[in-house]
Amino acid sequence: MKNFSTISRRGLLKLLGSGTLGAFSYNSVSGFSSNRLNAKKKIMMKVGTQQGGTGKENLEFLARHGVYNMDGGAPKFIDGVGWDLEDSLAKKEACAKYGISLDAYHLPLTSAGIKRVKTPNIMLGKSPERDREIEMIQQMIAVAGKSDVRLLLYNTTIHPVLRTGKTLDPARGNSSYSTWKYDEAVLKNQPHAMAGEVSVDEIYERITYLLDRILPVAKEYKVKLGNHIADPPTPVGYGGITRWNSPDIFEGIKRFAQLYDSEYHGFNLCLGSTAEGLKDPKTEILPIIKWVGERKQIFNIHLRNIKGGWNNFREVYPDNGDMDFLEVIRALRDVGYGGMIMPDHIPQHQDPASRLQGYAFAYGYHKALIQAVASEG
């Protein structure tokens, strides 16, 4: 390509007239470059869900709202064994009848905390009980792989999701927002008696003990493992326990990400839970998406918005929180994210159809965000 300074006026006009110049950008130092102006970046993400299961009623609800990708919860649990393969295959088939792709399951390492999961000893670090539980997790990974479910989501927490109450919003029809105020929680002074005191290094020892044993199975069956952000990040030693992503959420994410160099090791990146550890979620969330996304470790997105941040927040609708979700979707597009974005922790209200109304609103909002970003140059 000729340098701009060597192109005659007649030649420049010819380029403009033919439309050829539109394929190039001008650099004041080096002239034209081959970077295309207004070239669209392909958007690959899709609206997903983790709500409602794989029954006929819910699948029809999802199809009506254009949601064709989902986390199906989990297959039937067989005590002492793991998951029922036949039930998993049946779930896959049920979804396919509605054109819905069953993309993920939840392992029994959930945000409910160790008191309510089927595998409590893994995060309690209690041997030999945890070894038997890990064997069941290995079996579940194999079931997922044999069912062509390529993503398993899990939590590595001892505390459950922590909240201190509800906040009513008259401006949104008296919607109720789940709320966390650390100062109020401290007044209750409720240590975790079952676990005792657990440092962040002990938490990581338990995480690596688990992942050392299940990542090879995940690689064998080509199933990705996405860890959910601990909800919420808390100050050191809250309730006797320091969470793996606390007190600095970004540093915690980096530490976890760098434990293994494996395409099967990554995050269920809940943006709500991540924002809960930030002082200015609107600006601080974008570098986190960029860092994790460029490492190709975002496996799933929970698109949940909040008002507030570190130690004091409430969960709100996707359109009235502090994060700008249009910018978030652009950031996900720019790192080439191609998985699901799904609503999570929708506000509630008194109408009997509260849950369905909330999810219908969120599905439509998320689809519109994706369409808007897809149409941009």
Buried (B, 14 or more C-beta within 10 A) or exposed (E): EEEBEEBEEEEEEEBEEEEEBEEBBEEEEEBBEEEEEEEEEEBEBBBBBBBBBBEEEBBEBBBEBEBBBBBBBBBEBEEEEBBBBEBBBBBBEBBEEBEBBBBBBBBBBBBEBBEEBBBBBBBBBBEEBBEEBBBBBBBBBBBBBEBBBBBBBBBBBBBBBBBBEBBEBEEBEEBBBBBBBBEEBEEEEEEBEEBEEBEBEBBBEBBEBBBEBBBBBBBEBEBBBBBBBBBBBBEEBBBBBBBBBBBEBBEBBBBBBEBBEBEBBBBBBBBBBBBBBBEEBBEBBBEBBBBBBEBEBBBBBBBBBBBBBBBBBBBBBBEBBBBBBEBBBBBBBBBBBBBBBBBBBBBBBEEEEBBBBBBBBBBBBBBEBBEEBBEEE
